[in-house]
Amino acid sequence: MDLTVASIDRLAALGVRPDERIVELEDGRLFGVDQEGNVSEIFERSVIARYALEINTLSGFVNYIKSNIERVEKPMLVHIKNETTVYLRGPLEIDGERETLAKAKAIVPDFDFGYFLDMESFNIALQSKFVPNDHRAILLQVIGNVSEDNIRQTGDDGVSQAVTINQGIATKADVRVPNPVDLAPYRTFLEVEQPTSQFIFRMKDGPRGAIFEADGGAWRNQAIVNIREYLKEQLSEEIDSGRITIIA
């Protein structure tokens, strides 16, 4: 930063030498001197948090902001990085740093999209890692009653598959599995609606089944929108007062 003539004269009057590093003027301002004798003003900066507080739910994240225990007088940014990560950040400091006070990280179950699983593993995963809907129910009906012989007799037109499944003790029925299927895996914070997206369902000998993502990742954008709307509702007072700004 450019120094005023008065400041330069004051430093010269103090007899500053290159081996001296810090000089304080009468008005309290500090200046640093490098080894070549160049002088620049040292600006005071606030003490920033060394580590961000880690939280696993959006409700806990909101409660922390509402508690007003830190940085009450400062405007803060809620930065929605992606479908599983949200930060509470401070304003830009004079040296270009930005404080991160809290991080909300969603705990979501793992599922191997694009890998063929045996029917038992597939059944358990569908029931425990996906929101119930009509297409999930159809898949559960198929994989819960299919055998390897049924897979060999499957009709496949390249898009949808028809498979013979057991119904009751002695009867069988042909079921055409819809493709693509609309499913809503648990992939973001549980406080918000899980985005529904399209998947390709395929079966092969084993019997084994797999689902492949078919929406190009558009669900991530919807998840971010859902998080933003939840936070806007929960932090409406803080947003109206100018204390919180949401960036998504």
Secondary structure as the mmCIF struct_conf table of DSSP 4:
data_model
#
loop_
_struct_conf.conf_type_id
_struct_conf.id
_struct_conf.beg_label_comp_id
_struct_conf.beg_label_asym_id
_struct_conf.beg_label_seq_id
_struct_conf.end_label_comp_id
_struct_conf.end_label_asym_id
_struct_conf.end_label_seq_id
HELX_LH_PP_P HELX_LH_PP_P1 ASP A 2 THR A 4
HELX_RH_AL_P HELX_RH_AL_P1 VAL A 5 ALA A 13
TURN_TY1_P TURN_TY1_P1 LEU A 14 GLY A 15
TURN_TY1_P TURN_TY1_P2 PRO A 18 ASP A 19
STRN STRN1 ILE A 22 GLU A 24
TURN_TY1_P TURN_TY1_P3 GLU A 26 ASP A 27
BEND BEND1 GLY A 28 GLY A 28
STRN STRN2 LEU A 30 VAL A 33
TURN_TY1_P TURN_TY1_P4 GLN A 35 GLU A 36
STRN STRN3 VAL A 39 ILE A 42
HELX_LH_PP_P HELX_LH_PP_P2 PHE A 43 GLU A 44
BEND BEND2 ARG A 50 TYR A 51
HELX_LH_PP_P HELX_LH_PP_P3 ALA A 52 ALA A 52
STRN STRN4 LEU A 53 ILE A 55
BEND BEND3 ASN A 56 ASN A 56
HELX_RH_AL_P HELX_RH_AL_P2 LEU A 58 SER A 67
BEND BEND4 GLU A 70 GLU A 70
TURN_TY1_P TURN_TY1_P5 VAL A 72 GLU A 73
BEND BEND5 LYS A 74 LYS A 74
STRN STRN5 MET A 76 ASN A 82
TURN_TY1_P TURN_TY1_P6 GLU A 83 THR A 84
STRN STRN6 THR A 85 LEU A 92
HELX_LH_PP_P HELX_LH_PP_P4 GLU A 93 GLU A 93
TURN_TY1_P TURN_TY1_P7 ILE A 94 ASP A 95
BEND BEND6 GLY A 96 GLY A 96
STRN STRN7 ARG A 98 LYS A 105
TURN_TY1_P TURN_TY1_P8 PHE A 113 GLY A 114
BEND BEND7 TYR A 115 TYR A 115
STRN STRN8 LEU A 117 ASP A 118
HELX_RH_AL_P HELX_RH_AL_P3 MET A 119 LYS A 129
STRN STRN9 PHE A 130 PHE A 130
HELX_RH_AL_P HELX_RH_AL_P4 ASP A 134 ILE A 143
TURN_TY1_P TURN_TY1_P9 GLY A 144 ASN A 145
HELX_RH_AL_P HELX_RH_AL_P5 GLU A 148 ARG A 152
TURN_TY1_P TURN_TY1_P10 GLN A 153 GLN A 153
STRN STRN10 GLY A 155 ASP A 156
BEND BEND8 GLY A 158 VAL A 159
STRN STRN11 GLN A 161 GLN A 167
TURN_TY1_P TURN_TY1_P11 GLY A 168 ALA A 170
STRN STRN12 THR A 171 VAL A 177
HELX_LH_PP_P HELX_LH_PP_P5 PRO A 178 PRO A 178
BEND BEND9 ASN A 179 PRO A 180
STRN STRN13 VAL A 181 LEU A 183
STRN STRN14 PRO A 185 PRO A 185
BEND BEND10 THR A 188 THR A 188
TURN_TY1_P TURN_TY1_P12 LEU A 190 GLU A 191
BEND BEND11 VAL A 192 VAL A 192
HELX_LH_PP_P HELX_LH_PP_P6 GLU A 193 THR A 196
STRN STRN15 SER A 197 LYS A 204
TURN_TY1_P TURN_TY1_P13 ASP A 205 PRO A 207
STRN STRN16 ARG A 208 GLU A 213
BEND BEND12 ASP A 215 ASP A 215
TURN_TY1_P TURN_TY1_P14 GLY A 216 GLY A 217
HELX_RH_AL_P HELX_RH_AL_P6 ALA A 218 GLN A 234
TURN_TY1_P TURN_TY1_P15 LEU A 235 LEU A 235
HELX_RH_AL_P HELX_RH_AL_P7 SER A 236 ASP A 240
TURN_TY1_P TURN_TY1_P16 SER A 241 GLY A 242
BEND BEND13 ARG A 243 ARG A 243
STRN STRN17 ILE A 244 ILE A 247
#
